[in-house]
Amino acid sequence: MIKRIIGKIIPKRIKLFINKNKFFAKIAYFNYRYSKIAHRLKEKENINVALLLLNTDTWKYDDLYWDLEGDNRFNPIVVICPLTGKGSNYLKEDFEQSIKFCGKKNYQFLEGYDLANGKVIDIKKSFKPDIVFYSNPNNLTFPEFKMSHFKDCLNCYVPYSFRVDTLFKYTYKKPFVNLTWRNYYETRVHKELAETHAPNKGVNIRVVGFPKLDEIKKTKNKACITDEKDKKTIIWAPHWTIKDHQNTGLNWSCFLQYHEVFLNIARIFKDRLQIVMKPHPFLFNLLEQENVWGKKRTYDYIEKWEKSSNLNIVHGDYIDLFCSSDALMHDSGSFLAEYLILDKPVAYTVSDEDDLDTRFNEFGELALKQHKLIYEEEGLYNFIESVLNDNDTKKNTRKEFIEQYLNINQKTASENIIADLKNNLS
């Protein structure tokens, strides 16, 4: 009752001032606490590092895990976290996929959830991490895997996707990114954006590059295309942000516009083209909702891809797919930058031409210039023909972009991250 009375008396402007200063005080407290933890860890011979895996599609820490594993100072382990909010079936399937993924990668890992009994497992009791790397800033898992549960750790974050959009409030003003010990960001452009938009002015940011790019480059250098192919392989990576069916602030997805077109393309170019769909991990879950497609129509559509000789769908890790492909068509965010490191043709399907000028941040606009823009079905066919005929018109400008923005210090992102850790813990 008293709070409600005070709420009516105190003007909104004053309440905002109070809340803002409370947040700044919280940031200062977290920084003080981190300095104490870092000082303590300087005396510790072996530092335990937990890398939280929430979803294999957005996992960026493979190189970092192995570089930590190869350093005597660190003891890394991958912690599989349950993904909540998409239903129990999705949680189970995604969690089981993550277990198989970790097994295939030969990681040392812990399961943070007991599927049989539906119970969370507190990994602090068995592992006692000193440093925690998060893979997502959103409220997508149980409290036992959030920053509030690891108050005695140095909390670090690498963005789960290459930030190309203008959602500055989401990207830079969230309490999570302002309260971490370190945010390891992609480029100097992203640091400058944080200095402008983040309440803490980006003081916890270090520019290291993007770990996923290093993993892609490493796989590419292993010459993952070992056999001559009788068909070109084009990836279609549709986003999940279908207009009027989600509230992310993004309406990027062109899936409903082109879902039948790609089936026609597969028939027309059956002898020359292989098309692999790499859907956003949330896309089919969204389509299954009754106000979108419903389960039957979604399953029927998926079945068409699975039964066609030159169509395929890939979920989860996509690095091998990227490296073995000849081109990418997408309406995604992170792929706008990630695929460019391979120096291959890439096209972006535009859902709404009117919002293209406000959709991307400074870095996103630069990355978009390396793409062929697709506004209609004809443009889709024209791009495919150019790939089939090896007509790559963006090659020269793409190389310049790669050298200027995607190679940081001529070192890998993981090397830069570990150097920063050692510099502060020695």
Secondary structure, 3 states (H helix, E strand, C coil): CHHHHHHHHCCHHHHHHHHHHHHHHHHHHHHHHHHHHHHHHCCCCCEEEEEEECCHHHCCCHHHHHHHHCCCCEEEEEEECCCCCCCHHHHHHHHHHHHHHHHHHCCCEEECEECCCCEECCCCCCCCCCEEEECCCCCCCCHHHCHHHCCCCEEEECCCCCCCECCHHHHHCCHHHHHCCEEEECCHHHHHHHHHHCCCCCCCEEECCCHHHHHHHHHHHCCCCCCCCCCEEEEEECCCCCCCCCCCCCCCCCHHHHHHHHHHHHHHCCCCEEEEECCCCCHHHHHCCCCCCCHHHHHHHHHHHHHCCCEEECCCCCHHHHHHCCEEEECCCCHHHHHHHHCCCEEEECCCHHHHHHHECHHHHHHHCCCEEECCHHHHHHHHHHHHCCCCCCHHHHHHHHHHHCCCCCCCHHHHHHHHHHHHHC
